[in-house]
Amino acid sequence: MMDVYEGKFRANGGCGYLIKPAVMREHISVFSANSRETIPGVAPQLLKIKIISGQCLPKPRGSTATKASFIDPYVVIQVFGIPADCTEAKTRTVSNDSSFPIFDESFEFLINLPELAIVRFVVLDDEFIGDDFVGQCTVPFDCIQTGYRHVRLLSSMGEPMDNASLFVHVSISNRRGGGKPQRVKGRRADKVQADIKPVGLRAADDIFKEALASLTEAEFEENKVEQAWTDLQDECGLEHTANMKQCLKVTISRYMAHPDTNQLSIREENGIPFLRSSCPGPLPSHLHKLEVALEKVLLEIHHFLTHGDALRTSLESQLKPALGMYDNLESLLSSHGVKGKKANKATENFAWNVRIIRGQLDRLEALKKKCKMALEQVESTKATLDSLNTRERSPSVRERPRLTLANRHNTTENLTTYGSLGRSPTTPSGECKPKSILKKSNSNLESSSIGYVSEDYLMTPSSSSTVVGEDEDAANLLKPPLLHSFSYTPGFSYEQNTAL
């Protein structure tokens, strides 16, 4: 539990105070530390973690630990938070490999209250006598950075372990996660109607009944924008965490690959910036679908930004009388003969309904920021299009052969395997500094606690080098297939964080 305690305060560098989540600071709160129900009005997040490999895992330090030269490591991922979030999962055991074990397993966790969740990575030894602890790292959910990351392991005393780390991939998305959301029978209003609970006081029930129409409309508009985003990301072949800039990159590259595309531009039509091409005639089916998906997102964003403020104002005006009634709710219930357990239940339902309205307001504000950022990214793409339009794109230039990674495998002179480079695919060198799993916003974090692997660490080339025979037959036998290794030219720079 000390690991969890210290991990929580890594958000502020291990000093000072941490502010409580918003649901715990509200005057009308429905938060309960012992409840296994989800928090109303809080958007759950889907955490996807892929444990790829480990590096330089030491033996357990216990006095009765195994005396073998190697350990059998496995990784346990633990999530701490509200009771609905507390869970754990573990990888398979890799036998007799403590230097660079390959796990290659993925896990998903639904986080209902992200502000309070803590994620802990623990490496244990499956073949042990007594102490099986190898190393651990505990990180607050809000401080986790997405993408390919190195998690630097700490000892049982919280001290950094030399070169010991895990190589992981982290993805955070909304509750839907990947793929298209499933259609649910019935109207969307039925779900909102089920979320609004009766108080038993006519004046309070009338307030929440009036707010029901605005809640339904706000949720409908939010779902339309999110559905359009999902369709565009699916057409681009990207994860559902991709932003507008990444989608535009894929869209522009596909347009420029079409032989009839001479020019691309951003044109404003009715105040909406659209991506337009100079292709004569109809577009191919894949480009047409992509164009339709992009236009749909931009139209939904423009419609939401136009009508979103009115929805927010309507919800705020309906929330204000409910907040004023809460201070006198106990006396109002008593005057209407509602006492004892019924009064407690009515108070809980009142707070539940208020939290739903507040949660919808928070989601509208977050979606507004996301839409504005998307339009800014569309506007910033104009400079990229100007540089692309000035390039020569004649048929002779298009048909010019290019040197690709696959072409380099056809020459044995440039053949260099991972072994001769002196490192494994997941082992960083002194020229390649891996990214931390912690967000860069933690500027006051100690350098020793950030998940970097030491730059001084280098493998000896003799430990994993490949000996190539001098005869031609031996060289042909050792030529690696494309999917299992890479070949390099002397000027080729290896980027650790994007190669995998």
Helices and strands as residue ranges (DSSP letters): H 2-8, G 9-12, H 22-25, E 45-55, E 73-80, E 87-90, E 102-111, G 114-116, E 118-125, E 133-140, G 141-143, E 147-154, E 160-174, H 188-195, H 202-236, H 244-257, E 264-269, E 272-277, H 285-326, H 329-335, H 341-389, H 395-398, H 405-408, H 418-421, G 447-449, H 461-464, H 472-477, H 496-499
